[in-house]
Amino acid sequence: MNENFENRLSHFQKVGAGSEAVVYRALLDEKIPVAFRWNLESVSAKNESAKIDDGEVKKFAGMATILGKGILKNRPFSLAEYIVGISSAEASPMPPKIAVKMLRKLCGNLSVMADAEIFHGDLSPENVLIDEKENPVLIDFGSSCVGTPRFISPECLEGNAATEKSEIFSLGALLYFWISGEPLFGGDSLNAIENSIFQVDDYDETLCLRSLGKLPIEIIQKLEPLWKGTLRRDANDRFEDLDELDECLEIAESELSLDDSPLSAQQELIWKNHLALSIREHETGVRHAPEEFLFAETQKSGTFIPKFFKKCFSNGNFFPILGIFLFIFILLSFIFFLKTNSPDVETVGKSMLKKTRSLESEESVENDSAVSVRGMMTDADSNSADE
C-alpha cells in the first residue's frame, strides 16, 4: 500500500495542533473518517514507509482502532479511527462520581489489553477522549513508556518499559486531574516535575483536594484508598493489578452514589450538558475548518479524474457504468439528430411569411378577376337597355 497511501487520503481538516504533532480529520478512500496524526519533527529514515493496514485489525473496547503508522516524508505519522468527542482535559474538572465511573471503564479496558501483554504507556488527559455517550476512548496508543511527564510513573522516568503497575500509577494521576482540574505534580520544568513524581510518597492527596475548596470533606475521604493504591513511588506498594484497582473503584463509586443531594445531581447535569455542547461545538469547528492539501502534488494536480475512473471501474462496476455511458451517448445523439433535421425558427418564419404573401397575391388576382367580370356584365346590361 505504500505507493497508494497519499492517494487514499483526502479532505484534510485540522482538528488540533500541539508542540509535537498536528492532528487532522481526513477521509480514507473518500468515505471513511480517520484521524491522521503527523509529527512536526522530522526523522532521518533511509527507507521511508507509509502503510494502511487493510487486514484484520485487533480491536479493543475503549480504544481508537489503529489503521496505520510509519514514516511519511521523513515525519512519523499514525492513522486511527476518528472518534467524535473531546479531550478529557477539556471536560475537567468532573464530579467525583462521574470521574470514578469513567476510570472504572478505562480500567476494565486496560485490563483486557494487559492480559494480552499490551500496555498504553502514555495515559494522560489529552490521550483519553470522551465520546457522545460519556465513554472514555484511548488514543495515541503506544507500546513503550514515552508518557506525558506529569502522568508518567517513576519507573518509566527511569527508562523502564510500561507495565500494568505503571499504568496503575498513571490512572491515579489521571483520576486526580479529572476531579481537581489540575495536575498533582507541579513544576515549571521537566526536572521539577520529575522530582515531584519521585517524591510522591510525601504527598497528601486528600489535603491537596481540600485546599482547593471545591469538594466536601466527606466526599474527598471516600477517595483516599484509591490514592494509597495507585500513587506510590515503589510499584510493589500499589494495587496488585488492574482488577484490584477496579474493585476499589467499584467501592468508591458505590459510596459516592449515596450522595443524592440536589446539589450533586445539579453538578452532574451541568457537566453532562457542558460535555454535549462542547462536542457539538468541536465537531462544528472541524466541519467548517478549511480543507488543507498535505500532499499538494497528488491532491491538487488533476488526480480527480484518475481517482474517479478508478472508483467507477473497480469492484465489478465496469459493465453497469459502461451501459450508462452508452445510454447517455445514444440519447444525446438522438437529440442532436432531431435538432439538425428540424428547421429552425427563422426558417419556419420565413416560410410562413412567404406562403402568406402568396395567398394574399392569389386573393388579389381573384378579386381583380371578379371586378372585371362584374364590369363586363354591367356593360352588357347597359347595352341591352339602350336597344
C-alpha positions in Angstrom: 0.0 0.0 0.0 3.0 2.3 0.2 2.7 3.6 -3.3 -1.0 4.5 -3.0 -1.0 5.8 0.6 -1.2 9.5 -0.3 -3.9 8.9 -2.9 -6.1 7.1 -0.4 -6.3 10.1 2.0 -8.2 13.3 1.2 -10.2 16.2 2.6 -7.8 17.1 5.4 -9.3 19.4 8.1 -7.3 20.4 11.2 -8.6 19.0 14.5 -5.9 20.3 16.7 -2.2 21.0 17.0 0.4 20.6 19.8 4.1 21.0 20.3 4.8 17.6 18.8 2.2 16.9 16.2 -0.8 18.1 14.2 -4.0 16.1 14.0 -6.3 16.2 11.0 -9.7 14.7 10.3 -9.4 13.1 6.8 -11.3 10.7 4.6 -9.9 7.3 3.7 -10.9 6.1 0.2 -13.3 9.1 0.1 -15.7 7.7 2.7 -14.2 6.6 6.0 -13.4 9.3 8.5 -10.0 8.9 10.1 -7.7 10.7 12.4 -4.3 11.5 10.8 -1.6 12.4 13.3 1.5 13.8 11.7 4.6 14.6 13.8 6.1 18.0 13.3 9.7 16.9 13.9 11.5 15.1 11.0 13.4 12.0 11.5 16.2 10.5 9.4 14.9 7.4 7.6 16.5 5.7 4.7 13.5 3.5 4.0 10.5 5.7 4.2 7.4 3.7 4.9 3.7 4.5 4.9 1.2 1.8 5.3 -2.5 1.3 5.9 -3.4 -1.9 7.5 -6.3 -3.4 5.4 -6.2 -6.7 7.1 -7.8 -7.8 10.3 -7.0 -5.2 12.9 -7.3 -6.4 16.5 -9.7 -4.2 18.2 -10.1 -3.5 21.9 -13.1 -1.9 23.6 -12.5 1.7 24.5 -9.5 2.2 22.2 -9.5 4.0 18.8 -8.5 1.4 16.3 -5.1 1.9 14.8 -5.3 1.7 11.0 -1.7 2.5 10.0 1.5 4.1 11.0 5.0 4.7 9.7 7.1 7.5 8.3 5.9 9.8 5.5 8.1 12.5 4.1 10.6 11.9 6.9 7.9 12.6 9.5 6.3 9.9 11.7 2.5 9.5 11.4 -0.3 7.4 12.8 -3.7 6.8 11.3 -6.6 5.8 13.5 -10.4 5.6 13.8 -11.9 9.0 14.1 -13.7 9.5 17.4 -16.5 12.1 17.8 -15.6 13.5 21.2 -13.4 15.9 23.1 -10.3 15.5 25.2 -10.9 14.6 28.8 -8.7 17.6 29.7 -11.4 19.9 28.2 -14.1 18.0 30.3 -12.3 18.5 33.6 -12.9 19.0 36.4 -15.6 16.3 36.7 -18.0 15.5 39.5 -16.2 12.8 41.6 -18.8 10.1 40.9 -18.6 10.6 37.1 -14.7 10.6 37.3 -14.7 7.3 39.2 -17.2 5.8 36.9 -15.2 6.9 33.9 -12.0 5.5 35.3 -13.7 2.1 36.0 -14.5 1.8 32.3 -10.9 2.8 31.4 -9.5 0.4 33.9 -11.6 -2.5 32.6 -10.5 -1.9 29.0 -6.8 -1.7 30.0 -7.1 -4.9 32.0 -8.2 -6.8 28.8 -5.2 -5.3 27.0 -2.8 -6.2 29.9 -3.9 -9.8 29.6 -2.6 -9.7 26.0 0.6 -8.1 27.3 -0.3 -4.8 25.6 0.2 -1.5 27.5 -0.7 2.1 26.5 2.4 3.7 28.1 1.1 7.3 27.8 -2.1 7.7 29.8 -2.9 11.4 30.1 -6.0 13.7 29.9 -5.1 14.5 26.3 -4.9 10.9 25.3 -8.3 10.0 26.6 -11.3 11.3 24.6 -14.8 11.3 25.9 -17.4 10.4 23.3 -21.1 11.4 22.9 -22.1 8.5 25.2 -19.8 9.7 28.0 -17.4 6.8 27.4 -13.6 7.2 27.6 -11.7 6.3 24.5 -7.9 5.8 24.4 -6.0 7.4 21.6 -2.3 7.6 20.7 -1.7 4.1 21.8 1.9 3.2 22.4 3.9 0.1 23.2 6.7 1.8 25.1 6.9 4.1 28.0 7.0 7.6 26.4 4.5 9.1 28.8 3.4 12.7 29.3 5.7 14.0 32.1 3.0 14.9 34.7 1.3 11.5 34.5 4.2 9.1 34.0 5.3 6.6 36.6 8.6 6.9 38.5 10.0 3.6 36.9 9.2 4.8 33.4 11.0 8.1 34.2 14.0 5.9 34.9 13.7 4.3 31.4 11.8 1.1 32.1 9.1 -0.2 29.8 5.5 0.2 30.6 3.8 -2.4 32.7 0.5 -3.0 34.4 1.9 -1.4 37.5 3.0 1.8 35.7 -0.5 2.0 34.1 -2.0 1.9 37.6 0.2 4.9 38.7 -0.8 6.9 35.7 -4.5 6.1 36.3 -4.2 7.5 39.8 -2.7 10.7 38.5 -5.4 10.9 35.8 -8.2 10.5 38.3 -6.8 13.3 40.5 -6.7 15.6 37.4 -10.2 14.7 36.4 -11.6 15.6 39.9 -9.5 18.6 40.6 -8.9 20.0 37.1 -5.2 20.4 38.0 -2.2 18.0 37.7 -1.0 16.7 41.1 2.7 17.0 40.1 3.6 20.6 39.5 6.8 22.3 38.3 7.9 24.7 35.6 10.5 22.4 34.2 10.9 18.8 33.3 13.4 18.3 36.2 11.0 19.9 38.7 8.1 17.6 37.5 10.3 14.6 37.7 11.4 15.5 41.3 7.8 15.9 42.3 7.0 12.4 40.9 9.9 10.8 42.7 8.7 12.4 46.0 5.1 11.2 45.5 5.1 9.3 48.9 5.3 12.7 50.6 2.1 13.9 49.0 -1.2 14.0 50.8 -3.7 13.9 48.0 -6.7 14.4 50.4 -5.1 17.5 51.8 -4.4 18.8 48.3 -8.0 18.4 47.3 -9.2 20.0 50.5 -7.0 23.0 49.8 -8.8 23.6 46.5 -12.0 24.2 48.4 -14.2 22.6 45.7 -15.5 19.4 47.4 -17.0 18.5 50.8 -14.5 16.7 53.1 -16.8 13.6 53.3 -16.6 13.1 49.5 -12.8 13.6 49.5 -12.3 11.0 52.2 -14.1 8.3 50.2 -11.3 8.6 47.6 -8.4 8.0 50.0 -8.0 4.3 49.3 -7.5 5.0 45.6 -4.5 7.3 46.2 -2.9 4.8 48.6 -3.1 2.0 45.9 -2.0 4.0 42.9 0.2 7.0 43.6 3.2 5.3 45.3 6.9 5.5 44.4 7.5 1.8 44.7 5.5 -0.3 42.2 5.2 -3.1 44.8 3.2 -0.7 47.1 0.5 -0.2 44.5 -2.5 -2.4 43.7 -1.6 -5.9 42.7 -3.2 -5.5 39.3 -5.9 -3.6 37.4 -8.5 -5.9 38.6 -7.8 -5.0 42.2 -7.9 -1.3 41.3 -11.3 -1.9 39.7 -12.6 -3.5 42.9 -11.5 -0.4 44.9 -13.1 1.9 42.2 -16.4 -0.1 42.5 -16.5 0.5 46.2 -15.8 4.2 45.8 -18.5 4.5 43.1 -21.0 2.8 45.4 -20.2 5.1 48.3 -20.3 8.2 46.2 -23.7 7.2 44.8 -25.1 7.5 48.3 -24.8 11.3 47.9 -28.2 12.0 46.3 -28.3 15.7 47.3 -29.9 18.2 44.8 -26.5 20.0 44.6 -24.7 16.8 43.5 -27.4 16.0 40.9 -27.3 19.6 39.6 -23.5 19.4 39.2 -23.7 16.2 37.3 -26.4 17.6 35.0 -24.3 20.7 34.3 -21.3 18.6 33.5 -23.2 16.4 31.0 -24.8 19.4 29.3 -21.3 21.0 29.0 -19.9 17.8 27.5 -22.7 17.6 24.9 -22.3 21.2 24.0 -18.5 21.1 23.8 -18.7 18.0 21.5 -21.2 19.8 19.1 -19.1 22.9 19.0 -15.9 20.9 18.4 -17.4 19.0 15.5 -18.9 22.1 14.0 -15.5 23.7 14.1 -13.9 20.8 12.4 -16.6 20.7 9.7 -16.0 24.4 8.9 -12.3 24.2 9.0 -10.7 25.0 5.7 -9.5 21.9 3.7 -5.8 21.5 3.6 -3.7 19.8 0.9 -0.9 18.0 2.7 0.2 16.2 -0.4 -0.3 19.0 -2.9 1.4 17.3 -5.8 -1.1 14.4 -5.7 -4.2 16.1 -4.4 -4.2 19.3 -6.4 -2.8 18.4 -9.8 -5.7 16.7 -11.6 -5.9 13.5 -9.6 -9.7 13.7 -9.5 -10.3 12.1 -12.9 -8.0 9.1 -12.4 -9.4 8.5 -9.0 -13.0 8.9 -10.3 -12.5 6.4 -13.0 -10.6 4.0 -10.7 -13.5 4.2 -8.3 -16.1 3.7 -11.1 -14.5 0.8 -12.8 -13.4 -1.2 -9.8 -15.3 -3.8 -7.8 -17.1 -5.2 -10.9 -18.7 -1.9 -11.8 -17.3 -1.8 -15.4 -20.3 -3.1 -17.4 -23.0 -1.2 -15.5 -21.1 2.1 -15.8 -20.4 1.3 -19.5 -24.1 0.7 -20.1 -24.9 4.1 -18.5 -22.4 5.9 -20.7 -23.7 4.2 -23.9 -27.3 5.1 -22.9 -26.3 8.8 -22.4 -24.4 8.8 -25.7 -27.4 7.4 -27.7 -29.8 9.8 -26.0 -27.5 12.8 -26.9 -27.1 11.5 -30.5 -30.8 11.2 -30.9 -31.4 14.7 -29.6 -28.7 16.1 -31.9 -30.2 14.3 -34.9 -33.6 15.8 -34.3 -32.1 19.2 -33.8 -30.1 19.1 -37.0 -33.1 17.7 -39.1 -35.6 20.2 -37.8 -35.9 23.6 -39.3 -35.0 26.4 -37.0 -37.4 29.2 -36.0 -36.1 31.7 -38.5 -36.6 29.3 -41.5 -40.1 28.4 -40.4 -40.9 32.1 -40.0 -39.7 33.0 -43.5 -41.6 30.1 -45.0 -44.8 31.1 -43.3 -44.4 34.7 -44.4 -43.8 33.6 -48.0 -46.9 31.5 -48.0 -49.0 34.3 -46.5 -47.8 36.7 -49.2 -48.5 34.2 -51.9 -52.1 33.7 -50.6 -52.6 37.4 -50.5 -51.4 37.7 -54.1 -53.7 35.0 -55.3 -56.6 36.6 -53.4 -55.9 39.9 -55.1 -55.9 38.3 -58.5 -59.2 36.6 -57.8 -60.7 39.9 -56.6 -59.5 41.7 -59.8 -61.0 39.0 -61.9 -64.3 39.2 -60.1 -64.3 43.0 -60.6 -63.6 42.6 -64.3 -66.4 40.1 -64.7 -68.8 42.3 -62.8 -67.7 45.2 -65.1 -68.4 43.2 -68.2 -71.8 42.1 -67.0 -72.7 45.7 -66.2 -71.6 46.9 -69.7 -73.7 44.1 -71.3 -76.8 45.1 -69.3 -76.3 48.7 -70.3 -76.2 47.8 -74.0 -79.3 45.8 -73.7 -81.2 48.7 -72.1 -80.2 51.0 -74.9 -81.5 48.7 -77.5 
